[in-house]
Amino acid sequence: MNYLVIKCGGSVLEKLPESFYKNLNDLHHSGKWKPVIVHGGGPLISTLLTELGVKTTFVDGLRVTTKEVLDVVEMVLSGSVNKQLVNRIQKAGGSACGISGVDGALLQAKAMKNADRLGFVGEVTHVNTDFIDQILKQEHIPVISPLGVDEKGQKYNINGDVAASAVAKALSAELCFISDIEGVYRKENGITQTLHHISKTEIEQLIEEKQITGGMIPKVQAGIEGLSGKVEQVVILNGLAENSLIDFLAGKEVGTKIFADGERYSV
């Protein structure tokens, strides 16, 4: 069986149709795939921070995380979003186990280099794959909240795309980012088109041109980072499109596939 790491962005979670969860469960029961979910929750975090009167800002698509913000992030991701996602999977006929990256030191982390600007935002240093395999052996789909912890017990807010990439690298998995758009867009001569294939150099160029902005920046960068390991395929998919996940695994041209420089791809 093959591992399939699926990152569900916070902006799309409330919109995903029941068919997405049915497809997910069908893959899990097929015997060919071992799906592992990593989720976000940005919009809900922002909403609660606003309600609490806590200021929130972003640097290159990453949320600046003070201790106060970190408490809210953990409350929303692990206490609310994670369990809602588990519930949706189970309502569609599957079985899921929701965990935080803090549980069992699943996602060991350290502060990012620019911690002076970002606060308690972490990068993953090690993934406890044995923990993931234990859940899969019990026929549950792991649903991971992207928080990490260091050897001193300090918790970190980890961008969901970054966490998903780290998990995919550790498992040598296929990596799929589920969004509410068709993929990476490029605007040329006033016409916007979806790029079905994109390389590391093209990504860097589009970021420089400010055609890739905001939360899409860590997503595409996490995709490239995944390819630096043993991740064979990385794709950004529209989870609202019927059967997009199934179509991708069947080799159909959907979403935006990310390739390392020098790799060939078929159009």
N, C-alpha and C positions, 0 to 999 in steps of 0.2 A: 504493500500500500504506500501511497505518496502523501506527504504532508501538504496541506493547503492552508496558508495563513491568510485570513480575510480581515482587513481593517475596515470597520464600519464607522464613517465619520459622524460626528455629532449632529451635523446639519441634515443628515439624511435619515437618521434613525427613526424619527417620528413619521417619515413618509414611506418607508419601505413596505411594499405590499406583502400580503400573506404568501403570495407565490414565491417570493424570495426565500422565505423561511422553509417553504415546502421543498424548493430546490436544494437548499442547504441540507435538510434532513435526508433527502433522496441520495445526495452525494455521500453522506455519512453512512447510510445503510447499504450503499452499493458494494462496499468491500474494497473499493479502489482508492478512496480518498480518506484522509484523516483531517477533517476541518478543525482549525483552531481560530477562534475569534479574538481580535483585539479591537476595543471600541474607544471612541472619543466621547465628547459631551460638552464641547465648547459653548454652544449657544445657551444651554441650561445653566452652565457655570456663570456665564456673563449675566444672565437674567437674575440669578440669585445674588450675585455680587452687587448688582444695581439695587436690588430690593434692600440689601443690607447696608447700602451706602458705602461700599468698599470700592475704591478706585481700581480699575484694571486697564493695563496698557499692553501693547505688543511690540516686540522687536523682531523683524524678519519673520513674522508669522508665529512667533512663540510668545506665550503669555508670560509676562513678568510676574514672578511668584514670590510674594512675601509670605511670612508665616501665617498671616491672617488669610491670605488668598489660598495657601496650601490646605488649610483646614476646610475651606469651602470646596475646593477641588476634590478632596478625598470624600467629603460628604456626598457630593453629587455623583461622582464617578462610581465609587464602590457601594454607596448606600442606595442610590436611586437608579441610575442608568443601567448598571450591571444587572440588577435584579429584573428590571423591565425587559431587558434583552433575553435573559434566561427564560422569562415567562412567555415571551413571544415564540421562542423556539419550541417550548413545551406545548403551547397551544396548537402549534402546527404539527404536533405528533412526534416531536423529537425529545431528547433528553440532554440537558445541559447542566454544567457545573460552573457557577460564577465565582471567580477568585480575583483578588487584587495582586498586583506584582509584589506587594509587601509580604503576602502570605507565603510562608516557607522560603522567604528570600528568593521568590521566583524570578524577579528582575533585580539583580544586584546593580547598583548604580553609583555614580559619582557626579559631583557638580560639573556643569559644562564650563569650558574655559573662560567664557565671559560672564561668570557668576556675579561679577560686580554690577552687571547691567540686568541680568535675568533673575537673580535671586535663587530660590530653590528649584531650579529647573535642572534635570539630570540627564545624563546619557548612560546607556546600559553598558555595563562591563562584563556581565555574565548572565546567562539564562539557565535556570534549573530545568533542563529538559526532562529529567527523570520525573519531576512532579507532573509535567504535562502528559507524559506517557502513562503515568498511573491513572490519570483521569480518563484518558482515551481507552485504556484497557478495561475500564468499567463501563464502556459503551456510552460515555457522556461526551458532549462537545465542550471543550474548555472555552470559557468566556472570560477574557482577561481585562481587568481595569488597569490602565497604564500609569501605575505609581511604582516607584522603585525605592530601595533602601540600601544604605551603605553598611559597612562593618560596624559602625558605631550606633546604628539604629536611626540615623537621620533619614527622613523620608524625602522623596523628590517627586515633583510633577514631571512626567515624561510625556512629551508630545506623542500622541497615539500613532502617528505615522512612523516616527523614530522607533517606538517600542515594537511595532509590527515588523519593521525591517530587521531589528535585532533578533526577534523570535524566529523569523523566517531563515535568517542566516544560521542560527544555532541548530535548526531542524533540517537544513538543506531543503527548504520547502518552495513551492510556488507561492508568489506573493501577489495578492489582489487587493487594491484599494477601492472600496465601494464609495461612490460619491452620488450627487444628484445632478451631475452634468455628464456629457458624453465622453469627456477626457480633457486633454490639453488643447486649447484653442490658439490659433494664430490669426491675426488680422493683417491682411495685405490688400492694398488698393481699395480699402473700404469694405472688403469682403472677409467675413469670419469663417474659418474652416476648422474642422476637427483634425488633428494630426493623429493618424492611426499608428505611426511609428515615430520615435524620437530618440536621439542619441544624447550622451552626456554633453558633448560640445554644443549641440542644438539647444539643450536645456539651459546651459550657461549663457548662451547668446540671448535667448528669450527672456531670461531673468534680467540681463543687462539692458535689454530693450524695454523692460517693464511690461512685457506681454504676459509673463508669469509673475504674479504678485500674491501678497497675503498668504493665506493658508496653503496655497498650491506650492509655494516655495519649499517648505519642509517635506511636502509629499513627494515631489519629484526628486529632491535630494536624498530622501530616505530610500527611494526606489533605486537610485544609482548606488547607494551604499550597500543595499542588499545584493546587487549584482557583483560587488567586489568580493563576496563570499561564495557560497555554493548555491545561491538562488538562481534557478535556470530561467525563470520568466517573471517579469513584473508587469502588471497592467493596472490602469485606472479605468474603472467601469462605472456606468450609470446603473445603479441598483434599482432604479425605478422602471427601467426597460425590462420587459418580460423575458425571462430566461437568459439574461446577459451572462450570468455566471456559468450556466451550462454551455452556452455558445462559446465562451472563451475557452473552456476546457476541451471543447470539441474541435478547437483550432480555427474557429470562424473569426473574421476580422471585426472585432467589436472593441470599443474603447480606444485607449492609447497604450501601446506596448512600449516599454522603455528598454533600450539596449545600451550596452557598453560600447564605447568607441571602437571601431574596427570590426564589430560583429556584422554579419550579413543577416538580412531578413527578407522574407518573401512578401511580396505585396499582393 
